[in-house]
Structures are given as C-alpha cells and as structure tokens.
C-alpha cells in the first residue's frame, strides 16, 4: 500500500512539475520579450526628447538672430511660445543676468502670480554658470513651481549663451515644462496604453503622462537622459501581458496524460481524505491532552500491574529532578524512594498490586529528589482502565507539600514571634510597675541612711565601731541611690525617653561596679582584673546604663565559672575588664571609639546557644529571665556602638562593645 502511494505520488508530482516548468518558461519568455521591447521604446522616447530639445535650442538661436532689439524680440517671442507648448517662459538677459526682455506662455496666463520669477534666480544662475563654462546650452535640475494651493508643475531651466559679432550678447533662458516635453516631443501613438514619467535617481516621480488602471501588474523600463548640468530618468510603464494558453500540441499531450491518471487518483482521493480526517482528529486529541498535562502543577504517574512506570508528566519529572528517560520502565525500588524507607514502600506497593481499594483522599509520603533532598508529597491513586474495561495498572496524582509545610512553619514562627512580642510588652509593663513601686522603699532606705549619718554627726564618738557603722551606712546610701538610678534608667528605656549623657572615663565606669563584682568574686573565688590604656579618652554615654551593662556582663562571666571550673591552680579563675581606644583608619586622626572588653574563662557558649543568645526570654540559667543580654545590646546600640562576642582561648568567652570617644565629637 505504501509503495503504491509512493508510485502514484511520484507520477503526479512529475506531471505537475513538468506543466509548471512549461508555464513558467513561457511566461518568462513573454515577459523578457516585453521588457526588451519596452526598453527599446524607452530609449527611442529618450532620443525623441533629446532631439526635440536640440530643435528648440536651434529655434531659440534663430529667434535671437531675427530680433536684435528687446522690443522686436518680445514681439517675435509671443509667436514662438504659441508654437512651442513645451516652453512656459523665455527671457533675454545681459551678461550680469539682468532681464532685458521676457515673455510667458499664453497657455498658463498666471504662471508667476503665486510666486515671483525672482525665486528661480538660483536655478537660472546655476544653469548660466554651466553654460558659460561649456560655451553652450546647459540645464538646471528640475524644481516644483506652485500655481496655487494644491496645484503646480515641474519646471526645468535652460540657459543659452549668446554671441554677436564675436562679443557676448547675454543669455537666452528658456523654461521647460517636464510634462510638456513628454506630451509635445513624443508621438501620442507611442503612449497609447502606457504611462510615461520623469523620475529622479532615487525613484521619486516628478511628472506623469498617461493613465493606467489601479492595481494592474506593471512592467517598466528606465532610460537615463543625461543633459548638460542635469540628468533625469525616463520611466516607461506598461501592463503585463495576460497569461495565455500553452501551445495546443503540448496541451493535448499533457491533457491526455492527466486523464489517464485521473481514474487512479480518484480512487486514492477518498481513502486519503478519510485517513487525513482521522489523523487530524487524533492529532488534535493528542495535542489537547499534551497541553493539559504540561499545564498541570500536579505530578502524574502511571504504573502497570507489575509496578513498572509507564508514564510521567513534566510536573512529576520536575518534582523529583529526573528526566522521563530515567523514570520510564523503572520498577522496584523507584529511583525517588528514600533508601531508608524502601521496605515500607515495598509493602505499600504490594497492597496496591493486590487490588485493594485505596481511599480517595490519598495518603502522605516522602520522596527524594535527584540531589538527595527529601520533600513531603500527597499521593492519590486510582485504577487505570483500558478501552475494553480491563485494569492495566494504576494512575497516581502526586502533590508536592513542601510549600504547604513551609507556610505552616512560617505561620508557627509568626505565632511564636507574636507571643514573644506580647511577653516583651508585658515585661515592659512589669518593669514600669516595679520601678514605680520600688522607688518609694529605696527612697525610704536612702532617707533612713541619711538620717542615721546625720545623727552620728551630731553625737560623734571616737570608737572604731562607730566608724565601721558609718562606712556601712554610706555604702547602703550609695547602693540605694544607685538602685534608684538603675530603675529610673530602665523606666526611661521602656518609655523611649531621651536620657542625659555625660563624659565619663573608663576608670570611673570600672570603679563604680568594682565593689559589687569584688563581692561576688570573693564568694566564687574569682579574681577581678581591670586594665585601662594610658591614652584611652573619655566616652559620651548614659553612665548608669553603661555601668549596668558592664555589671551584667561581668556577673554573667563569673556565673559561667562555677566553683572548681576551671581549677584554682590553673590560674584561669579570673575576670578581666579592659578599655582601649580603637585606632582610626585615617593617619594622624584621633580615635573615634573606645572598646570595652569583658573576658572570662568559663565553659563558653555552644553554637546552638550562640544563634539565640540575644533572643528575648532565652537563657541558660535556671533563675534567669532571658532579658539581660538583649537589654545590654539595646543600650549599646542606642549609643551608636555594637555588642559582639567570640570564644576566649584557652577557654571561656570574650564580650566586646564600643562607645563613641570624646575626641570623635
């Protein structure tokens, strides 16, 4: 069947090709002959125009010879223009191109009514300059001359130098109409059924003579008319010859051969048409199905009764990161099964192959991409039934749940952040309430201490016990006032009030917290060291809050060194506080920052705790609230500095923060 189709197709193709070639060759021959004839006619018309111009120049010379004076010249030129319709204006000018006599054609009475003749002086001057140089007639390029709104003609200037008795007698200037040259110098019979036009070198049409029906296919020929000082293209157009019949003998031969094949072709047409219709419908159905499958974001997978994959759609391939060639034909275990769950998936597949009905809502599982990444999926399966109603496998729809899980995780994280924010707000309210309530007992403690000191001052005693009591009362008064300042600073921080800052030296900051750290250090057996660089400048800060930052971080460092860790003999049971200026990156410039360093030799901070160290309510101490370090970082950042930490060698942690130096402002 296929060979017969090929044979008949070859025969029909050869016949059609032969007929097409014959028609093409005949048409090409006719058009070539027409174009050759058209080129000859265009050349003949160009020769007619050139000959006509030569005759008119001779007639102009004769006119001047018969009319030596301007008055006589004007009288003779009127008759001359009536006989030569291609000229619209003639004039006689002296050697300086000043007009002596001029005459317009009677056929265009208002030639220079819209614009004066003086506007053509440039074209006339160019033509006469060429004529003087050549000692003969010269032409100017054509120009458009308006006759009124929306009307005008294309004109051409010719300048002829005049001689009388061997002396220059000026110039004779003739203005030609391009349309008049075509109408007067070419026989009307040569233009019948044709269209003739003057064109420029770029194809712009200057004037047209003759009309042809619109939309008619045309053939054209160009002829270059080279005049002295100007060049024009003469374009001749003619309708293409209508297609004729092939010669009778060839028609009979081709017709006989075609009729002999008509019967066989007719038998094949019906079967071919039916087959084409069936193939078109099948192609449309396949294209529709392919478009649906490619547009799905749900993965589709088909397996036969043995568990081999027989079909996957692009969404499923993109989901598991494998190509269809890598998936089709694979069986157990599937390449996208996690290795640690292969046994579980084997049992699940065995249940399906056993023919048990699956729930329509599907089940969740876990797949593995080609790069090893795991992702959760929702699988919905149904039996795959063929056209005879027999089950041939299973069709599965797989949904990637990664985005859903990510959204759930983001929602959970948002809830946790909201809860932390609520707890922070509650902590702020509690801090404000506690600061308000504690201010009164602290004020009372300070008042009692002040009163006791005043009483002892009125009744002085020389005993050493009185001196000890006085010292204790002074310490009570100092710490009560300090506690009051801390509470007021915390309240201002919670309320976002503007706090007063002052210039404070690092020695003064260390001296303020040293008694409290020494007291805690004695209990834990920890030595306190303070070092301040000799060239360390003062810092601008809220003194109370910075003292609290140093005290908080210092106490945390001591608490990180429980008794026995590190051993006393190692010499590492010490807390070191130091301050030094940060050198400027610009030479000969004062330091802009002062760095405070608190170093301990405790157990250090794990990587997991380091990521959440400044998170509100995160703490590693059973009695801690998780707000100390967060508050310390907030205070340092409000001063323009930065709080950071890193491991301390050989063990422990180093906290650093910076404050603006006095010379930086």
GITA-V821859 format. One record per residue. N is the residue number from 1. PHI is phi in degrees with one decimal (* if undefined). OMEGA is omega as a letter, one per 40 degrees, with the letter a starting at -180 (none if undefined). Layout:
BEGIN
n->N phi->PHI omega->OMEGA
n->N phi->PHI omega->OMEGA
END
This chain:
BEGIN
n->1 phi->* omega->a
n->2 phi->-65.0 omega->a
n->3 phi->-67.6 omega->i
n->4 phi->-65.7 omega->i
n->5 phi->-59.4 omega->a
n->6 phi->-65.6 omega->a
n->7 phi->-64.6 omega->i
n->8 phi->-64.6 omega->i
n->9 phi->-63.7 omega->i
n->10 phi->-66.2 omega->a
n->11 phi->-63.6 omega->a
n->12 phi->-60.0 omega->i
n->13 phi->-62.8 omega->i
n->14 phi->-65.0 omega->a
n->15 phi->-64.0 omega->a
n->16 phi->-63.4 omega->i
n->17 phi->-64.7 omega->i
n->18 phi->-62.7 omega->i
n->19 phi->-64.1 omega->a
n->20 phi->-65.2 omega->i
n->21 phi->-65.6 omega->i
n->22 phi->-62.6 omega->i
n->23 phi->-62.4 omega->a
n->24 phi->-63.9 omega->a
n->25 phi->-65.5 omega->i
n->26 phi->-64.3 omega->a
n->27 phi->-64.5 omega->i
n->28 phi->-64.1 omega->i
n->29 phi->-65.3 omega->a
n->30 phi->-64.3 omega->a
n->31 phi->-67.6 omega->i
n->32 phi->-64.8 omega->i
n->33 phi->-64.9 omega->i
n->34 phi->-64.4 omega->a
n->35 phi->-66.6 omega->i
n->36 phi->-63.0 omega->i
n->37 phi->-64.9 omega->a
n->38 phi->-66.2 omega->i
n->39 phi->-64.9 omega->i
n->40 phi->-62.6 omega->a
n->41 phi->-64.8 omega->i
n->42 phi->-63.5 omega->i
n->43 phi->-64.8 omega->i
n->44 phi->-63.9 omega->i
n->45 phi->-66.2 omega->i
n->46 phi->-62.2 omega->i
n->47 phi->-65.1 omega->i
n->48 phi->-61.7 omega->a
n->49 phi->-64.9 omega->a
n->50 phi->-61.4 omega->i
n->51 phi->-64.9 omega->i
n->52 phi->-62.8 omega->i
n->53 phi->-65.3 omega->i
n->54 phi->-63.7 omega->i
n->55 phi->-64.5 omega->a
n->56 phi->-65.0 omega->i
n->57 phi->-65.5 omega->i
n->58 phi->-63.9 omega->i
n->59 phi->-65.0 omega->i
n->60 phi->-65.6 omega->i
n->61 phi->-62.8 omega->i
n->62 phi->-66.1 omega->i
n->63 phi->-59.3 omega->a
n->64 phi->-70.7 omega->i
n->65 phi->-66.9 omega->a
n->66 phi->-85.4 omega->a
n->67 phi->-129.0 omega->a
n->68 phi->-75.3 omega->a
n->69 phi->-110.7 omega->a
n->70 phi->-59.4 omega->a
n->71 phi->-63.8 omega->i
n->72 phi->-64.4 omega->i
n->73 phi->-64.3 omega->i
n->74 phi->-63.2 omega->a
n->75 phi->-65.8 omega->a
n->76 phi->-71.7 omega->a
n->77 phi->-67.9 omega->i
n->78 phi->-63.2 omega->i
n->79 phi->-67.5 omega->a
n->80 phi->-64.1 omega->a
n->81 phi->-68.1 omega->i
n->82 phi->-65.5 omega->a
n->83 phi->-86.8 omega->a
n->84 phi->-120.0 omega->a
n->85 phi->-72.8 omega->a
n->86 phi->-72.8 omega->i
n->87 phi->-96.4 omega->i
n->88 phi->-111.1 omega->a
n->89 phi->-165.6 omega->i
n->90 phi->-133.2 omega->i
n->91 phi->-154.7 omega->i
n->92 phi->-113.9 omega->i
n->93 phi->-125.3 omega->i
n->94 phi->-80.1 omega->a
n->95 phi->-64.9 omega->i
n->96 phi->-90.6 omega->i
n->97 phi->64.6 omega->i
n->98 phi->-90.0 omega->a
n->99 phi->-62.9 omega->i
n->100 phi->-106.4 omega->i
n->101 phi->-158.0 omega->a
n->102 phi->-148.6 omega->a
n->103 phi->-146.5 omega->i
n->104 phi->-96.0 omega->i
n->105 phi->-68.3 omega->i
n->106 phi->-75.5 omega->a
n->107 phi->-84.9 omega->i
n->108 phi->-130.5 omega->a
n->109 phi->-65.5 omega->a
n->110 phi->-109.9 omega->a
n->111 phi->-64.9 omega->a
n->112 phi->-110.3 omega->i
n->113 phi->-79.8 omega->a
n->114 phi->-83.0 omega->i
n->115 phi->-138.2 omega->a
n->116 phi->-75.7 omega->i
n->117 phi->-63.4 omega->a
n->118 phi->-64.2 omega->i
n->119 phi->-68.0 omega->a
n->120 phi->-94.2 omega->a
n->121 phi->-61.1 omega->a
n->122 phi->-63.9 omega->a
n->123 phi->-66.2 omega->i
n->124 phi->-64.4 omega->a
n->125 phi->-61.8 omega->i
n->126 phi->-63.4 omega->a
n->127 phi->-65.5 omega->a
n->128 phi->-70.1 omega->i
n->129 phi->-63.4 omega->i
n->130 phi->-66.3 omega->a
n->131 phi->-66.2 omega->i
n->132 phi->-63.9 omega->a
n->133 phi->-69.0 omega->a
n->134 phi->-91.2 omega->a
n->135 phi->57.8 omega->i
n->136 phi->-164.9 omega->a
n->137 phi->-65.0 omega->i
n->138 phi->-142.3 omega->a
n->139 phi->-116.0 omega->i
n->140 phi->-102.1 omega->i
n->141 phi->-61.1 omega->a
n->142 phi->-72.5 omega->i
n->143 phi->-148.0 omega->a
n->144 phi->-90.2 omega->a
n->145 phi->-116.0 omega->a
n->146 phi->-73.8 omega->i
n->147 phi->-110.1 omega->a
n->148 phi->154.3 omega->a
n->149 phi->-59.3 omega->i
n->150 phi->82.1 omega->a
n->151 phi->-130.7 omega->i
n->152 phi->174.3 omega->i
n->153 phi->-136.5 omega->i
n->154 phi->-97.3 omega->a
n->155 phi->-116.4 omega->a
n->156 phi->-141.8 omega->a
n->157 phi->-97.5 omega->i
n->158 phi->-124.1 omega->a
n->159 phi->-114.8 omega->a
n->160 phi->-120.8 omega->i
n->161 phi->-70.6 omega->a
n->162 phi->-108.4 omega->i
n->163 phi->-130.6 omega->i
n->164 phi->-140.1 omega->a
n->165 phi->56.7 omega->i
n->166 phi->77.9 omega->a
n->167 phi->-117.0 omega->i
n->168 phi->-66.9 omega->i
n->169 phi->-115.5 omega->i
n->170 phi->93.6 omega->a
n->171 phi->-135.0 omega->i
n->172 phi->-110.2 omega->a
n->173 phi->-114.7 omega->i
n->174 phi->-120.6 omega->i
n->175 phi->-104.8 omega->a
n->176 phi->-102.5 omega->i
n->177 phi->-94.6 omega->a
n->178 phi->-60.3 omega->i
n->179 phi->-66.7 omega->i
n->180 phi->-64.9 omega->i
n->181 phi->-58.8 omega->a
n->182 phi->-72.3 omega->a
n->183 phi->-75.6 omega->a
n->184 phi->-92.1 omega->a
n->185 phi->-104.7 omega->i
n->186 phi->-118.5 omega->a
n->187 phi->-60.5 omega->i
n->188 phi->-59.9 omega->a
n->189 phi->-64.4 omega->i
n->190 phi->-72.7 omega->a
n->191 phi->-99.6 omega->a
n->192 phi->-67.7 omega->a
n->193 phi->75.0 omega->a
n->194 phi->-131.3 omega->i
n->195 phi->-135.3 omega->a
n->196 phi->-120.7 omega->a
n->197 phi->-147.6 omega->i
n->198 phi->-88.9 omega->i
n->199 phi->-132.9 omega->i
n->200 phi->-85.3 omega->a
n->201 phi->-64.6 omega->a
n->202 phi->-86.8 omega->i
n->203 phi->95.4 omega->i
n->204 phi->-68.2 omega->a
n->205 phi->-83.0 omega->a
n->206 phi->-93.2 omega->i
n->207 phi->-155.3 omega->a
n->208 phi->-131.8 omega->i
n->209 phi->-126.2 omega->a
n->210 phi->101.2 omega->a
n->211 phi->-124.0 omega->i
n->212 phi->-130.6 omega->i
n->213 phi->-59.8 omega->i
n->214 phi->-67.3 omega->i
n->215 phi->81.8 omega->a
n->216 phi->-80.7 omega->i
n->217 phi->-62.4 omega->a
n->218 phi->-120.1 omega->i
n->219 phi->-125.2 omega->a
n->220 phi->-136.8 omega->i
n->221 phi->-139.1 omega->a
n->222 phi->-114.6 omega->i
n->223 phi->-135.8 omega->a
n->224 phi->-84.9 omega->i
n->225 phi->-107.3 omega->a
n->226 phi->-96.9 omega->i
n->227 phi->-101.7 omega->i
n->228 phi->-68.4 omega->i
n->229 phi->97.7 omega->a
n->230 phi->-154.3 omega->i
n->231 phi->-137.6 omega->a
n->232 phi->-135.5 omega->i
n->233 phi->-104.3 omega->i
n->234 phi->-98.6 omega->a
n->235 phi->-108.2 omega->i
n->236 phi->-111.4 omega->a
n->237 phi->-120.0 omega->a
n->238 phi->-151.3 omega->i
n->239 phi->-63.8 omega->i
n->240 phi->-65.2 omega->i
n->241 phi->-70.1 omega->i
n->242 phi->-61.8 omega->a
n->243 phi->-62.7 omega->i
n->244 phi->-102.5 omega->i
n->245 phi->-79.1 omega->i
n->246 phi->-68.0 omega->i
n->247 phi->-55.0 omega->a
n->248 phi->-58.6 omega->a
n->249 phi->-63.6 omega->i
n->250 phi->-64.3 omega->i
n->251 phi->-62.9 omega->i
n->252 phi->-64.6 omega->a
n->253 phi->-65.0 omega->a
n->254 phi->-64.4 omega->i
n->255 phi->-63.5 omega->i
n->256 phi->-63.1 omega->i
n->257 phi->-65.2 omega->i
n->258 phi->-67.2 omega->i
n->259 phi->-65.4 omega->i
n->260 phi->-67.1 omega->i
n->261 phi->-93.7 omega->a
n->262 phi->-63.5 omega->a
n->263 phi->-61.9 omega->a
n->264 phi->-67.1 omega->a
n->265 phi->-67.1 omega->i
n->266 phi->-60.5 omega->i
n->267 phi->-66.7 omega->a
n->268 phi->-83.8 omega->a
n->269 phi->-62.1 omega->a
n->270 phi->-61.9 omega->i
n->271 phi->-65.3 omega->a
n->272 phi->-65.7 omega->i
n->273 phi->-65.5 omega->i
n->274 phi->-63.8 omega->a
n->275 phi->-66.2 omega->i
n->276 phi->-62.7 omega->i
n->277 phi->-63.5 omega->a
n->278 phi->-65.0 omega->i
n->279 phi->-66.1 omega->i
n->280 phi->-65.5 omega->i
n->281 phi->-64.1 omega->i
n->282 phi->-64.0 omega->i
n->283 phi->-63.9 omega->i
n->284 phi->-63.6 omega->i
n->285 phi->-64.3 omega->i
n->286 phi->-66.3 omega->i
n->287 phi->-64.3 omega->i
n->288 phi->-63.6 omega->i
n->289 phi->-65.8 omega->a
n->290 phi->-64.1 omega->i
n->291 phi->-63.8 omega->i
n->292 phi->-63.5 omega->a
n->293 phi->-66.9 omega->a
n->294 phi->-70.4 omega->a
n->295 phi->-82.7 omega->a
n->296 phi->-76.0 omega->i
n->297 phi->-95.5 omega->i
n->298 phi->-88.0 omega->i
n->299 phi->-75.2 omega->i
n->300 phi->-116.4 omega->a
n->301 phi->-143.7 omega->i
n->302 phi->-115.9 omega->i
n->303 phi->-129.7 omega->i
n->304 phi->-82.9 omega->a
n->305 phi->-70.9 omega->i
n->306 phi->-94.5 omega->i
n->307 phi->91.4 omega->i
n->308 phi->-80.7 omega->i
n->309 phi->-77.1 omega->a
n->310 phi->-112.3 omega->a
n->311 phi->-159.7 omega->i
n->312 phi->-141.6 omega->i
n->313 phi->-98.7 omega->a
n->314 phi->-57.7 omega->a
n->315 phi->-63.2 omega->i
n->316 phi->-67.7 omega->i
n->317 phi->-62.3 omega->i
n->318 phi->-66.4 omega->a
n->319 phi->-65.6 omega->a
n->320 phi->-96.4 omega->i
n->321 phi->72.9 omega->i
n->322 phi->-125.7 omega->i
n->323 phi->-84.2 omega->i
n->324 phi->-57.8 omega->i
n->325 phi->-63.9 omega->i
n->326 phi->-77.7 omega->a
n->327 phi->-102.1 omega->a
n->328 phi->-64.0 omega->i
n->329 phi->88.4 omega->a
n->330 phi->-75.2 omega->a
n->331 phi->-122.9 omega->a
n->332 phi->-92.3 omega->e
n->333 phi->-81.8 omega->i
n->334 phi->-70.6 omega->a
n->335 phi->-66.7 omega->i
n->336 phi->-102.7 omega->i
n->337 phi->-83.3 omega->i
n->338 phi->-63.0 omega->a
n->339 phi->-58.5 omega->a
n->340 phi->-75.3 omega->a
n->341 phi->-118.4 omega->a
n->342 phi->-63.2 omega->a
n->343 phi->-62.5 omega->i
n->344 phi->-62.5 omega->a
n->345 phi->-70.7 omega->i
n->346 phi->-61.6 omega->i
n->347 phi->-64.0 omega->i
n->348 phi->-64.3 omega->i
n->349 phi->-66.6 omega->i
n->350 phi->-62.5 omega->i
n->351 phi->-62.6 omega->a
n->352 phi->-68.9 omega->a
n->353 phi->-67.8 omega->i
n->354 phi->-74.9 omega->i
n->355 phi->90.6 omega->i
n->356 phi->-73.2 omega->a
n->357 phi->-73.6 omega->a
n->358 phi->-97.7 omega->i
n->359 phi->-67.7 omega->a
n->360 phi->-70.6 omega->a
n->361 phi->-76.9 omega->i
n->362 phi->83.9 omega->a
n->363 phi->-145.8 omega->i
n->364 phi->-93.1 omega->i
n->365 phi->-147.8 omega->a
n->366 phi->-136.0 omega->i
n->367 phi->-112.2 omega->a
n->368 phi->-126.9 omega->i
n->369 phi->-78.0 omega->a
n->370 phi->-65.1 omega->i
n->371 phi->-88.2 omega->i
n->372 phi->92.9 omega->a
n->373 phi->-74.0 omega->i
n->374 phi->-94.5 omega->i
n->375 phi->-151.7 omega->a
n->376 phi->-79.2 omega->i
n->377 phi->-137.5 omega->i
n->378 phi->-115.1 omega->a
n->379 phi->-111.7 omega->i
n->380 phi->-122.5 omega->a
n->381 phi->-120.2 omega->i
n->382 phi->-147.4 omega->i
n->383 phi->-64.1 omega->i
n->384 phi->-101.7 omega->a
n->385 phi->-107.8 omega->i
n->386 phi->-89.9 omega->a
n->387 phi->-65.7 omega->i
n->388 phi->-88.6 omega->i
n->389 phi->84.8 omega->a
n->390 phi->-98.2 omega->i
n->391 phi->-78.8 omega->a
n->392 phi->-112.3 omega->i
n->393 phi->165.9 omega->a
n->394 phi->-133.0 omega->i
n->395 phi->-108.6 omega->a
n->396 phi->-119.8 omega->i
n->397 phi->-111.0 omega->a
n->398 phi->-115.9 omega->i
n->399 phi->-109.7 omega->i
n->400 phi->-79.4 omega->a
n->401 phi->-96.5 omega->a
n->402 phi->-61.5 omega->a
n->403 phi->-64.5 omega->i
n->404 phi->-64.0 omega->i
n->405 phi->-65.0 omega->i
n->406 phi->-64.8 omega->i
n->407 phi->-64.6 omega->i
n->408 phi->-63.9 omega->i
n->409 phi->-66.1 omega->i
n->410 phi->-63.2 omega->i
n->411 phi->-64.4 omega->i
n->412 phi->-65.9 omega->i
n->413 phi->-64.4 omega->i
n->414 phi->-63.6 omega->i
n->415 phi->-62.0 omega->i
n->416 phi->-65.9 omega->i
n->417 phi->-64.7 omega->i
n->418 phi->-63.8 omega->i
n->419 phi->-64.6 omega->i
n->420 phi->-64.7 omega->i
n->421 phi->-63.5 omega->i
n->422 phi->-63.6 omega->i
n->423 phi->-67.3 omega->i
n->424 phi->-63.5 omega->i
n->425 phi->-62.0 omega->i
n->426 phi->-64.5 omega->i
n->427 phi->-64.8 omega->i
n->428 phi->-62.7 omega->i
n->429 phi->-63.5 omega->i
n->430 phi->-64.1 omega->i
n->431 phi->-62.6 omega->i
n->432 phi->-64.1 omega->a
n->433 phi->-65.5 omega->a
n->434 phi->-65.1 omega->i
n->435 phi->-61.5 omega->i
n->436 phi->-68.2 omega->a
n->437 phi->-73.8 omega->a
n->438 phi->-82.5 omega->a
n->439 phi->-60.6 omega->a
n->440 phi->-68.4 omega->i
n->441 phi->-64.6 omega->i
n->442 phi->-66.7 omega->i
n->443 phi->-62.2 omega->i
n->444 phi->-65.4 omega->i
n->445 phi->-61.1 omega->i
n->446 phi->-63.1 omega->i
n->447 phi->-66.7 omega->i
n->448 phi->-62.3 omega->i
n->449 phi->-65.7 omega->i
n->450 phi->-64.9 omega->i
n->451 phi->-63.5 omega->i
n->452 phi->-62.7 omega->i
n->453 phi->-64.5 omega->i
n->454 phi->-64.2 omega->i
n->455 phi->-62.9 omega->a
n->456 phi->-68.9 omega->i
n->457 phi->-71.5 omega->i
n->458 phi->-73.6 omega->a
n->459 phi->-118.6 omega->a
n->460 phi->-71.1 omega->i
n->461 phi->-129.5 omega->a
n->462 phi->-91.3 omega->a
n->463 phi->-72.0 omega->i
n->464 phi->-70.5 omega->i
n->465 phi->-65.1 omega->i
n->466 phi->-62.8 omega->i
n->467 phi->-63.9 omega->i
n->468 phi->-66.6 omega->i
n->469 phi->-64.1 omega->i
n->470 phi->-61.0 omega->i
n->471 phi->-62.7 omega->i
n->472 phi->-62.9 omega->a
n->473 phi->-65.1 omega->i
n->474 phi->-63.7 omega->i
n->475 phi->-65.9 omega->i
n->476 phi->-62.6 omega->a
n->477 phi->-65.1 omega->a
n->478 phi->-63.4 omega->a
n->479 phi->-71.0 omega->i
n->480 phi->-65.0 omega->i
n->481 phi->-65.0 omega->i
n->482 phi->-64.2 omega->i
n->483 phi->-61.5 omega->i
n->484 phi->-63.6 omega->i
n->485 phi->-64.9 omega->i
n->486 phi->-62.7 omega->a
n->487 phi->-64.2 omega->i
n->488 phi->-65.4 omega->i
n->489 phi->-67.1 omega->i
n->490 phi->-64.8 omega->i
n->491 phi->-63.0 omega->i
n->492 phi->-63.9 omega->i
n->493 phi->-64.0 omega->i
n->494 phi->-66.0 omega->a
n->495 phi->-86.0 omega->i
n->496 phi->61.8 omega->i
n->497 phi->-84.6 omega->i
n->498 phi->-78.0 omega->a
n->499 phi->-103.3 omega->i
n->500 phi->-80.6 omega->i
n->501 phi->-118.8 omega->a
n->502 phi->-143.8 omega->i
n->503 phi->-81.9 omega->a
n->504 phi->-134.0 omega->i
n->505 phi->-84.7 omega->i
n->506 phi->-65.5 omega->i
n->507 phi->-60.6 omega->a
n->508 phi->-67.3 omega->i
n->509 phi->-64.7 omega->i
n->510 phi->-67.5 omega->a
n->511 phi->-65.6 omega->a
n->512 phi->-69.6 omega->a
n->513 phi->-101.1 omega->a
n->514 phi->-60.4 omega->a
n->515 phi->-59.6 omega->a
n->516 phi->-68.4 omega->i
n->517 phi->-69.2 omega->i
n->518 phi->-63.8 omega->i
n->519 phi->-62.3 omega->i
n->520 phi->-70.7 omega->i
n->521 phi->-64.4 omega->i
n->522 phi->-63.8 omega->a
n->523 phi->-65.5 omega->a
n->524 phi->-99.8 omega->a
n->525 phi->72.4 omega->a
n->526 phi->-117.3 omega->i
n->527 phi->-90.3 omega->i
n->528 phi->-106.2 omega->i
n->529 phi->-121.0 omega->i
n->530 phi->-127.7 omega->i
n->531 phi->-136.4 omega->i
n->532 phi->-127.0 omega->i
n->533 phi->-61.8 omega->a
n->534 phi->-63.9 omega->a
n->535 phi->-98.0 omega->a
n->536 phi->-75.4 omega->a
n->537 phi->-81.8 omega->i
n->538 phi->-65.7 omega->i
n->539 phi->-122.8 omega->i
n->540 phi->-97.7 omega->a
n->541 phi->-159.9 omega->i
n->542 phi->-82.8 omega->a
n->543 phi->-57.1 omega->a
n->544 phi->-62.6 omega->a
n->545 phi->-70.3 omega->i
n->546 phi->-68.8 omega->i
n->547 phi->-60.6 omega->i
n->548 phi->-67.7 omega->i
n->549 phi->-62.5 omega->i
n->550 phi->-62.4 omega->a
n->551 phi->-66.5 omega->a
n->552 phi->-65.4 omega->a
n->553 phi->-67.8 omega->i
n->554 phi->-63.8 omega->i
n->555 phi->-63.5 omega->i
n->556 phi->-60.4 omega->i
n->557 phi->-64.2 omega->i
n->558 phi->-68.5 omega->i
n->559 phi->-67.1 omega->i
n->560 phi->-77.0 omega->i
n->561 phi->-116.3 omega->i
n->562 phi->-65.2 omega->a
n->563 phi->-54.3 omega->i
n->564 phi->90.6 omega->a
n->565 phi->-132.0 omega->e
n->566 phi->-75.3 omega->a
n->567 phi->-62.2 omega->a
n->568 phi->-64.3 omega->a
n->569 phi->-69.8 omega->a
n->570 phi->-73.6 omega->a
n->571 phi->74.5 omega->a
n->572 phi->-101.2 omega->a
n->573 phi->-82.9 omega->i
n->574 phi->-151.2 omega->i
n->575 phi->-116.5 omega->a
n->576 phi->-114.6 omega->i
n->577 phi->-114.2 omega->a
n->578 phi->-141.1 omega->i
n->579 phi->-140.2 omega->a
n->580 phi->-151.7 omega->i
n->581 phi->-74.6 omega->i
n->582 phi->-95.5 omega->a
n->583 phi->-63.3 omega->i
n->584 phi->-75.8 omega->i
n->585 phi->-76.2 omega->i
n->586 phi->-99.1 omega->a
n->587 phi->-62.6 omega->i
n->588 phi->60.1 omega->i
n->589 phi->-117.6 omega->a
n->590 phi->-66.5 omega->i
n->591 phi->-62.7 omega->a
n->592 phi->-97.6 omega->a
n->593 phi->-136.7 omega->i
n->594 phi->-120.1 omega->a
n->595 phi->-100.1 omega->i
n->596 phi->-104.0 omega->a
n->597 phi->-126.0 omega->i
n->598 phi->-122.5 omega->a
n->599 phi->-117.9 omega->i
n->600 phi->-123.9 omega->i
n->601 phi->-122.2 omega->a
n->602 phi->-83.1 omega->a
n->603 phi->-77.4 omega->i
n->604 phi->84.0 omega->a
n->605 phi->-118.3 omega->i
n->606 phi->-70.7 omega->a
n->607 phi->-62.9 omega->a
n->608 phi->-66.3 omega->i
n->609 phi->-70.9 omega->a
n->610 phi->-63.0 omega->a
n->611 phi->-68.7 omega->a
n->612 phi->-118.7 omega->a
n->613 phi->-64.5 omega->a
n->614 phi->-96.4 omega->i
n->615 phi->-75.9 omega->i
n->616 phi->-59.5 omega->i
n->617 phi->70.7 omega->i
n->618 phi->-95.9 omega->a
n->619 phi->-150.0 omega->i
n->620 phi->-105.5 omega->i
n->621 phi->-102.5 omega->a
n->622 phi->-59.9 omega->a
n->623 phi->-95.2 omega->a
n->624 phi->-80.6 omega->i
n->625 phi->-102.0 omega->i
n->626 phi->81.2 omega->a
n->627 phi->-113.5 omega->a
n->628 phi->-63.7 omega->a
n->629 phi->-66.5 omega->i
n->630 phi->-62.0 omega->i
n->631 phi->-66.9 omega->i
n->632 phi->-63.0 omega->i
n->633 phi->-64.6 omega->i
n->634 phi->-61.1 omega->a
n->635 phi->-63.8 omega->a
n->636 phi->-63.8 omega->a
n->637 phi->-67.3 omega->i
n->638 phi->-66.6 omega->i
n->639 phi->-88.0 omega->i
n->640 phi->89.9 omega->a
n->641 phi->-96.4 omega->a
n->642 phi->-145.3 omega->i
n->643 phi->-103.6 omega->i
n->644 phi->-144.2 omega->a
n->645 phi->-147.4 omega->i
n->646 phi->-159.6 omega->i
n->647 phi->-63.5 omega->i
n->648 phi->-110.5 omega->i
n->649 phi->-93.6 omega->e
n->650 phi->-82.1 omega->i
n->651 phi->-155.8 omega->i
n->652 phi->109.5 omega->a
n->653 phi->-138.9 omega->i
n->654 phi->-117.7 omega->i
n->655 phi->-102.5 omega->i
n->656 phi->-131.5 omega->i
n->657 phi->-148.7 omega->a
n->658 phi->-118.4 omega->i
n->659 phi->-133.4 omega->a
n->660 phi->-66.1 omega->a
n->661 phi->-80.1 omega->a
n->662 phi->-64.1 omega->a
n->663 phi->-78.3 omega->i
n->664 phi->-82.9 omega->a
n->665 phi->-113.1 omega->none
END
